[in-house]
Amino acid sequence: MIYSIKDIPEYKNKAVDWFASKWGIPKKEYEKSFAEALSTDEPLPQWYLALNENGDIVGGCGLIENDFVDRTDLKPYICAVFVEPKYRMQRIAFLLLLNARRHAAELGFEKLYLCTDHTSFYERCGWKHIGFGTQHSGDISRIYEAETFRECELEDMGGFFAKRLSGYENQMLVNVEGCKDGYKIMAENVPDNTEKLLDLGCGTGLELDEIFKLHPNISVTGIDLSNEMLGELKRKHGNKKLDLRCENYFDSDLGIEIFDCAVSFQTMHHFSHNEKLVLYKKLYNSLKSGGIYIEGDYMAKSQFEEDFYFAENRRLRGKQNIPDGQFCHYDTPCTVENQIKLLVAAGFSDVKQIFKQGNTVILIAQK
C-alpha cells in the first residue's frame, strides 16, 4: 500500500535511513525535509512510502519545492522515486507517481515536474519531456511535466456507460491495449458445438461482432446494465437470436444447465472477490456439463497493484458516502492468480490463461 508519511509518522526514522541509503544524500537533508513535512501545514514538502504486506518499505518518493536543479521557475518536483529491485515490474513506481499527482491536486497544484536521466519510463507513465535543466552538480537532466488530476466522482455503473456510448467502441478497439485482438481470440475459443451462449456485460456486443462471424446461428442471452448499449447491440445484430436483458447480472436468474458457453469481456474488474465468487458459482451452475466460461478482462500486474486500487475504491466510496451494494464505475482489477483461484473455488476445473496483451488477459474455465 502507499501512504503519506503524515499518516504513518512512526516510519520517519526508518524512511530517512531508507532514502539516504538509496540516493547517497546525507541523512540530515532527509531528516530536515521529513521533520518539516510532519510539522507544517504548508503544502510542501510531502513524502510517500510504498509498504509491502509485512510493513517493509519497498518504494517511495517525495514532493518538494525544487530538486537541486536550476529550473526554479517550475514547482513542485517529484523527487527520489525508488523501488526496491525485488519489487520492480509490479507497477509500484507508476502507482507512486499516480498517487502523488492526485494528492498534489488536493494541495492546489495544477502541474508537477521531475528531473531525471531516464528516457522512456516517465513517458510510459504519462509524463511529457519539456526540456533540460542543470543540477547543482553540473549534470544535465531531462525535465518532465505532468498535470495533476482531481479525484473522480464515482458514477452509477449503467449511467457511466450510457454517457459514453458514442465513443465506447472506438475507445475499446483503439485505446485499450489487447481488446481488438482479444475479441477475436475469445470468438475463436467458443466451441463449435455451442448453441446457447451467455454474455455477461455484453455492452454494444464487440465480442459478439466476432463471435457471430464464426457462429452466425448461435442463440445469445446478453445481460447489461445499460439500456442504451443494449439498444446499439440490437441495432447491429437485430437479425440474430438475441435475448437481451437490462439487468444486474448478480441478480439475474441464469438458470441451471442452460448454456453451452458463457463469456464476459472487460466487465469483471469492477467488483470485489466475494461478489465475483457468488457470481461464478451461479455461472457454473448455469452451464451444461462440459461447458466453458471465457473471461477477457483487465487484470492487475501484481498483488500490490490490486490492493492499491481496491483501497482507493474504498476510500472514494467512503468519502462520497456511497452505500454498500450500489454499483459505481471504478476499476478494481485482480491479478491473474486471484482470478484463477476464484474460478476454481466456484467449481471450475482446468482454468488456464490463453492470451495476454498489455493488461488484457483471457482465461478459459472448464466445467
Secondary structure as UniProt FT lines:
FT   STRAND          2..4
FT   TURN            5..7
FT   HELIX           9..11
FT   HELIX           12..23
FT   HELIX           27..39
FT   STRAND          46..51
FT   TURN            53..54
FT   STRAND          57..64
FT   TURN            72..73
FT   STRAND          77..83
FT   HELIX           85..87
FT   TURN            88..89
FT   HELIX           92..106
FT   TURN            107..108
FT   STRAND          111..116
FT   HELIX           121..124
FT   TURN            125..126
FT   STRAND          128..135
FT   TURN            136..137
FT   STRAND          140..147
FT   HELIX           157..163
FT   HELIX           165..170
FT   HELIX           171..175
FT   TURN            177..178
FT   HELIX           179..188
FT   TURN            192..193
FT   STRAND          196..200
FT   TURN            203..204
FT   HELIX           206..214
FT   TURN            216..217
FT   STRAND          219..224
FT   HELIX           227..237
FT   TURN            238..239
FT   STRAND          241..246
FT   TURN            249..251
FT   STRAND          259..265
FT   HELIX           268..270
FT   HELIX           273..286
FT   STRAND          287..298
FT   HELIX           303..319
FT   TURN            320..321
FT   TURN            324..325
FT   HELIX           336..345
FT   TURN            346..347
FT   STRAND          349..357
FT   TURN            358..359
FT   STRAND          360..366
//
